[in-house]
């Protein structure tokens, strides 16, 4: 049975094969990966530990490992141990972007709190009890276990299901191959997606994609990556799912266009166009022109019972407008060219728009300049909107009256004002677009969020490219337009 005792944190080792993250080579890398999965929750945990210390009834689950069982590996409680090791400096925080307020708190930590963090209560299992320990973890987090106490993210549950239950998890396998071989993502995305990624959407997308590109199933799609001809298209799809610009709602619209836009050539499964057996379907013996012939009908339209004249002319089908991709830099510039700010105090918005348009198709070479202009347009527009509604209580000045509020808070207030009907925007589609734009702008990990656009200035390791901008831009653009109507 497990041995319950209090153990110094410095004697405990983070699980480098923790189901929440990709396998790591050392504790420092594991710490960074754990932080990147859910940054806000990790820093909230650090703040709580700095304020109250460690709760004495919250046991860690450890497994003896190594020669003689001397190593104590954390099997449950890696986030807590990682946070304590960072606070105490047991694992160096070099390269970790710790919030400034927490840096100050960690530097000024009291001896009392430090003492409460030095040792933690643990349940220690022998190596021979590994199966028993895994059953305990399955009950806490495992996939499909009704007695589960706290759920892992989808990636962790799938990884556990595959590694322990020998279940087939094609989406997870593809994701892990993509995180190793993919070339179109940034470092912070690679780290976060190793533990937090919309696997449900990916799995459904693979099931629908496979027959459309002539493959049997999702597993065959995975097995052909990364060497197959569809590699670049798969990577763009994976990126869009990770950035949440390709959603379940889009996936449920069962057309080929959802995959064609990523460059896939549809050559199998559900064909584009009319279904087999319809009047426009390609039938054997019809000359390959997509027009079926009724039995007994001559090429000239003369058949049994025919008068011998030409068939009655059929009205031409109305032409549909050509579809335009929204995932390329040209679409961003096209949208800005149509953008016409109205109202007082918008003169500079027009100037910034014109400068952005002059970047033309060079977003891939000037993405940072574009982001600086875009952020400026949002900030000036939000302030102008506040000035437009003096009786609404909207303001961009804080309570002290001496400083400006942060942009995310201002945008939240003005979006609430718009969506509550104060400005007449009661169309449900408009409301949905505005709220969706605000969600992307406030998402700390979003490529064009307020936080990310700030990171471009302050973080030497954060960068963007034109393709990523194009994918997300159309999600947030409706709010910029609404601020300037």
Secondary structure, 3 states (H helix, E strand, C coil): CCEEEEEEHHHEECCCCCCCCCCCCCHHHHHHHHHHHCHHHHHHHHHHHHHHCCCCCCCEEEEEECHHHCEEEEEECHHHHHHHHHHHCCCCCCCCCCCHHHHHHHHCCCHHHHHHHHEEEEEEECHHHHHHHHHHHHHHHCCCCCCCCCCCCHHHHHHHHHHHHCCCCHHHHHHHHHHHHCCCCCHHHHHHHCCCCCHHHHHHHHHHHHHHCCCCCHHHHHHCCCCCCCHHHHHHHHHHHHCCCCCHHHHHCCCCHHHHCCCCCCCCCCCCCCCCCCCCCCCCCCCCCCCCCCCCECCCCCECCCCCCCCCCCCCCCCCCCCCCCCCHHHHHHHHHHCCCCCCCCHHHHHHHHHHHCCCCHHHCCHHHHHHHHHHHHHHHHHHHHHHCCCCCCCCECCCCCCECCHHHHHHHHHHHHHCCCCCCCCHHHHHHHHHHHHHHHCCCCCCCHHHHHHHHHCCCCCCCHHHHHHHHHHHHHHHHHHCC
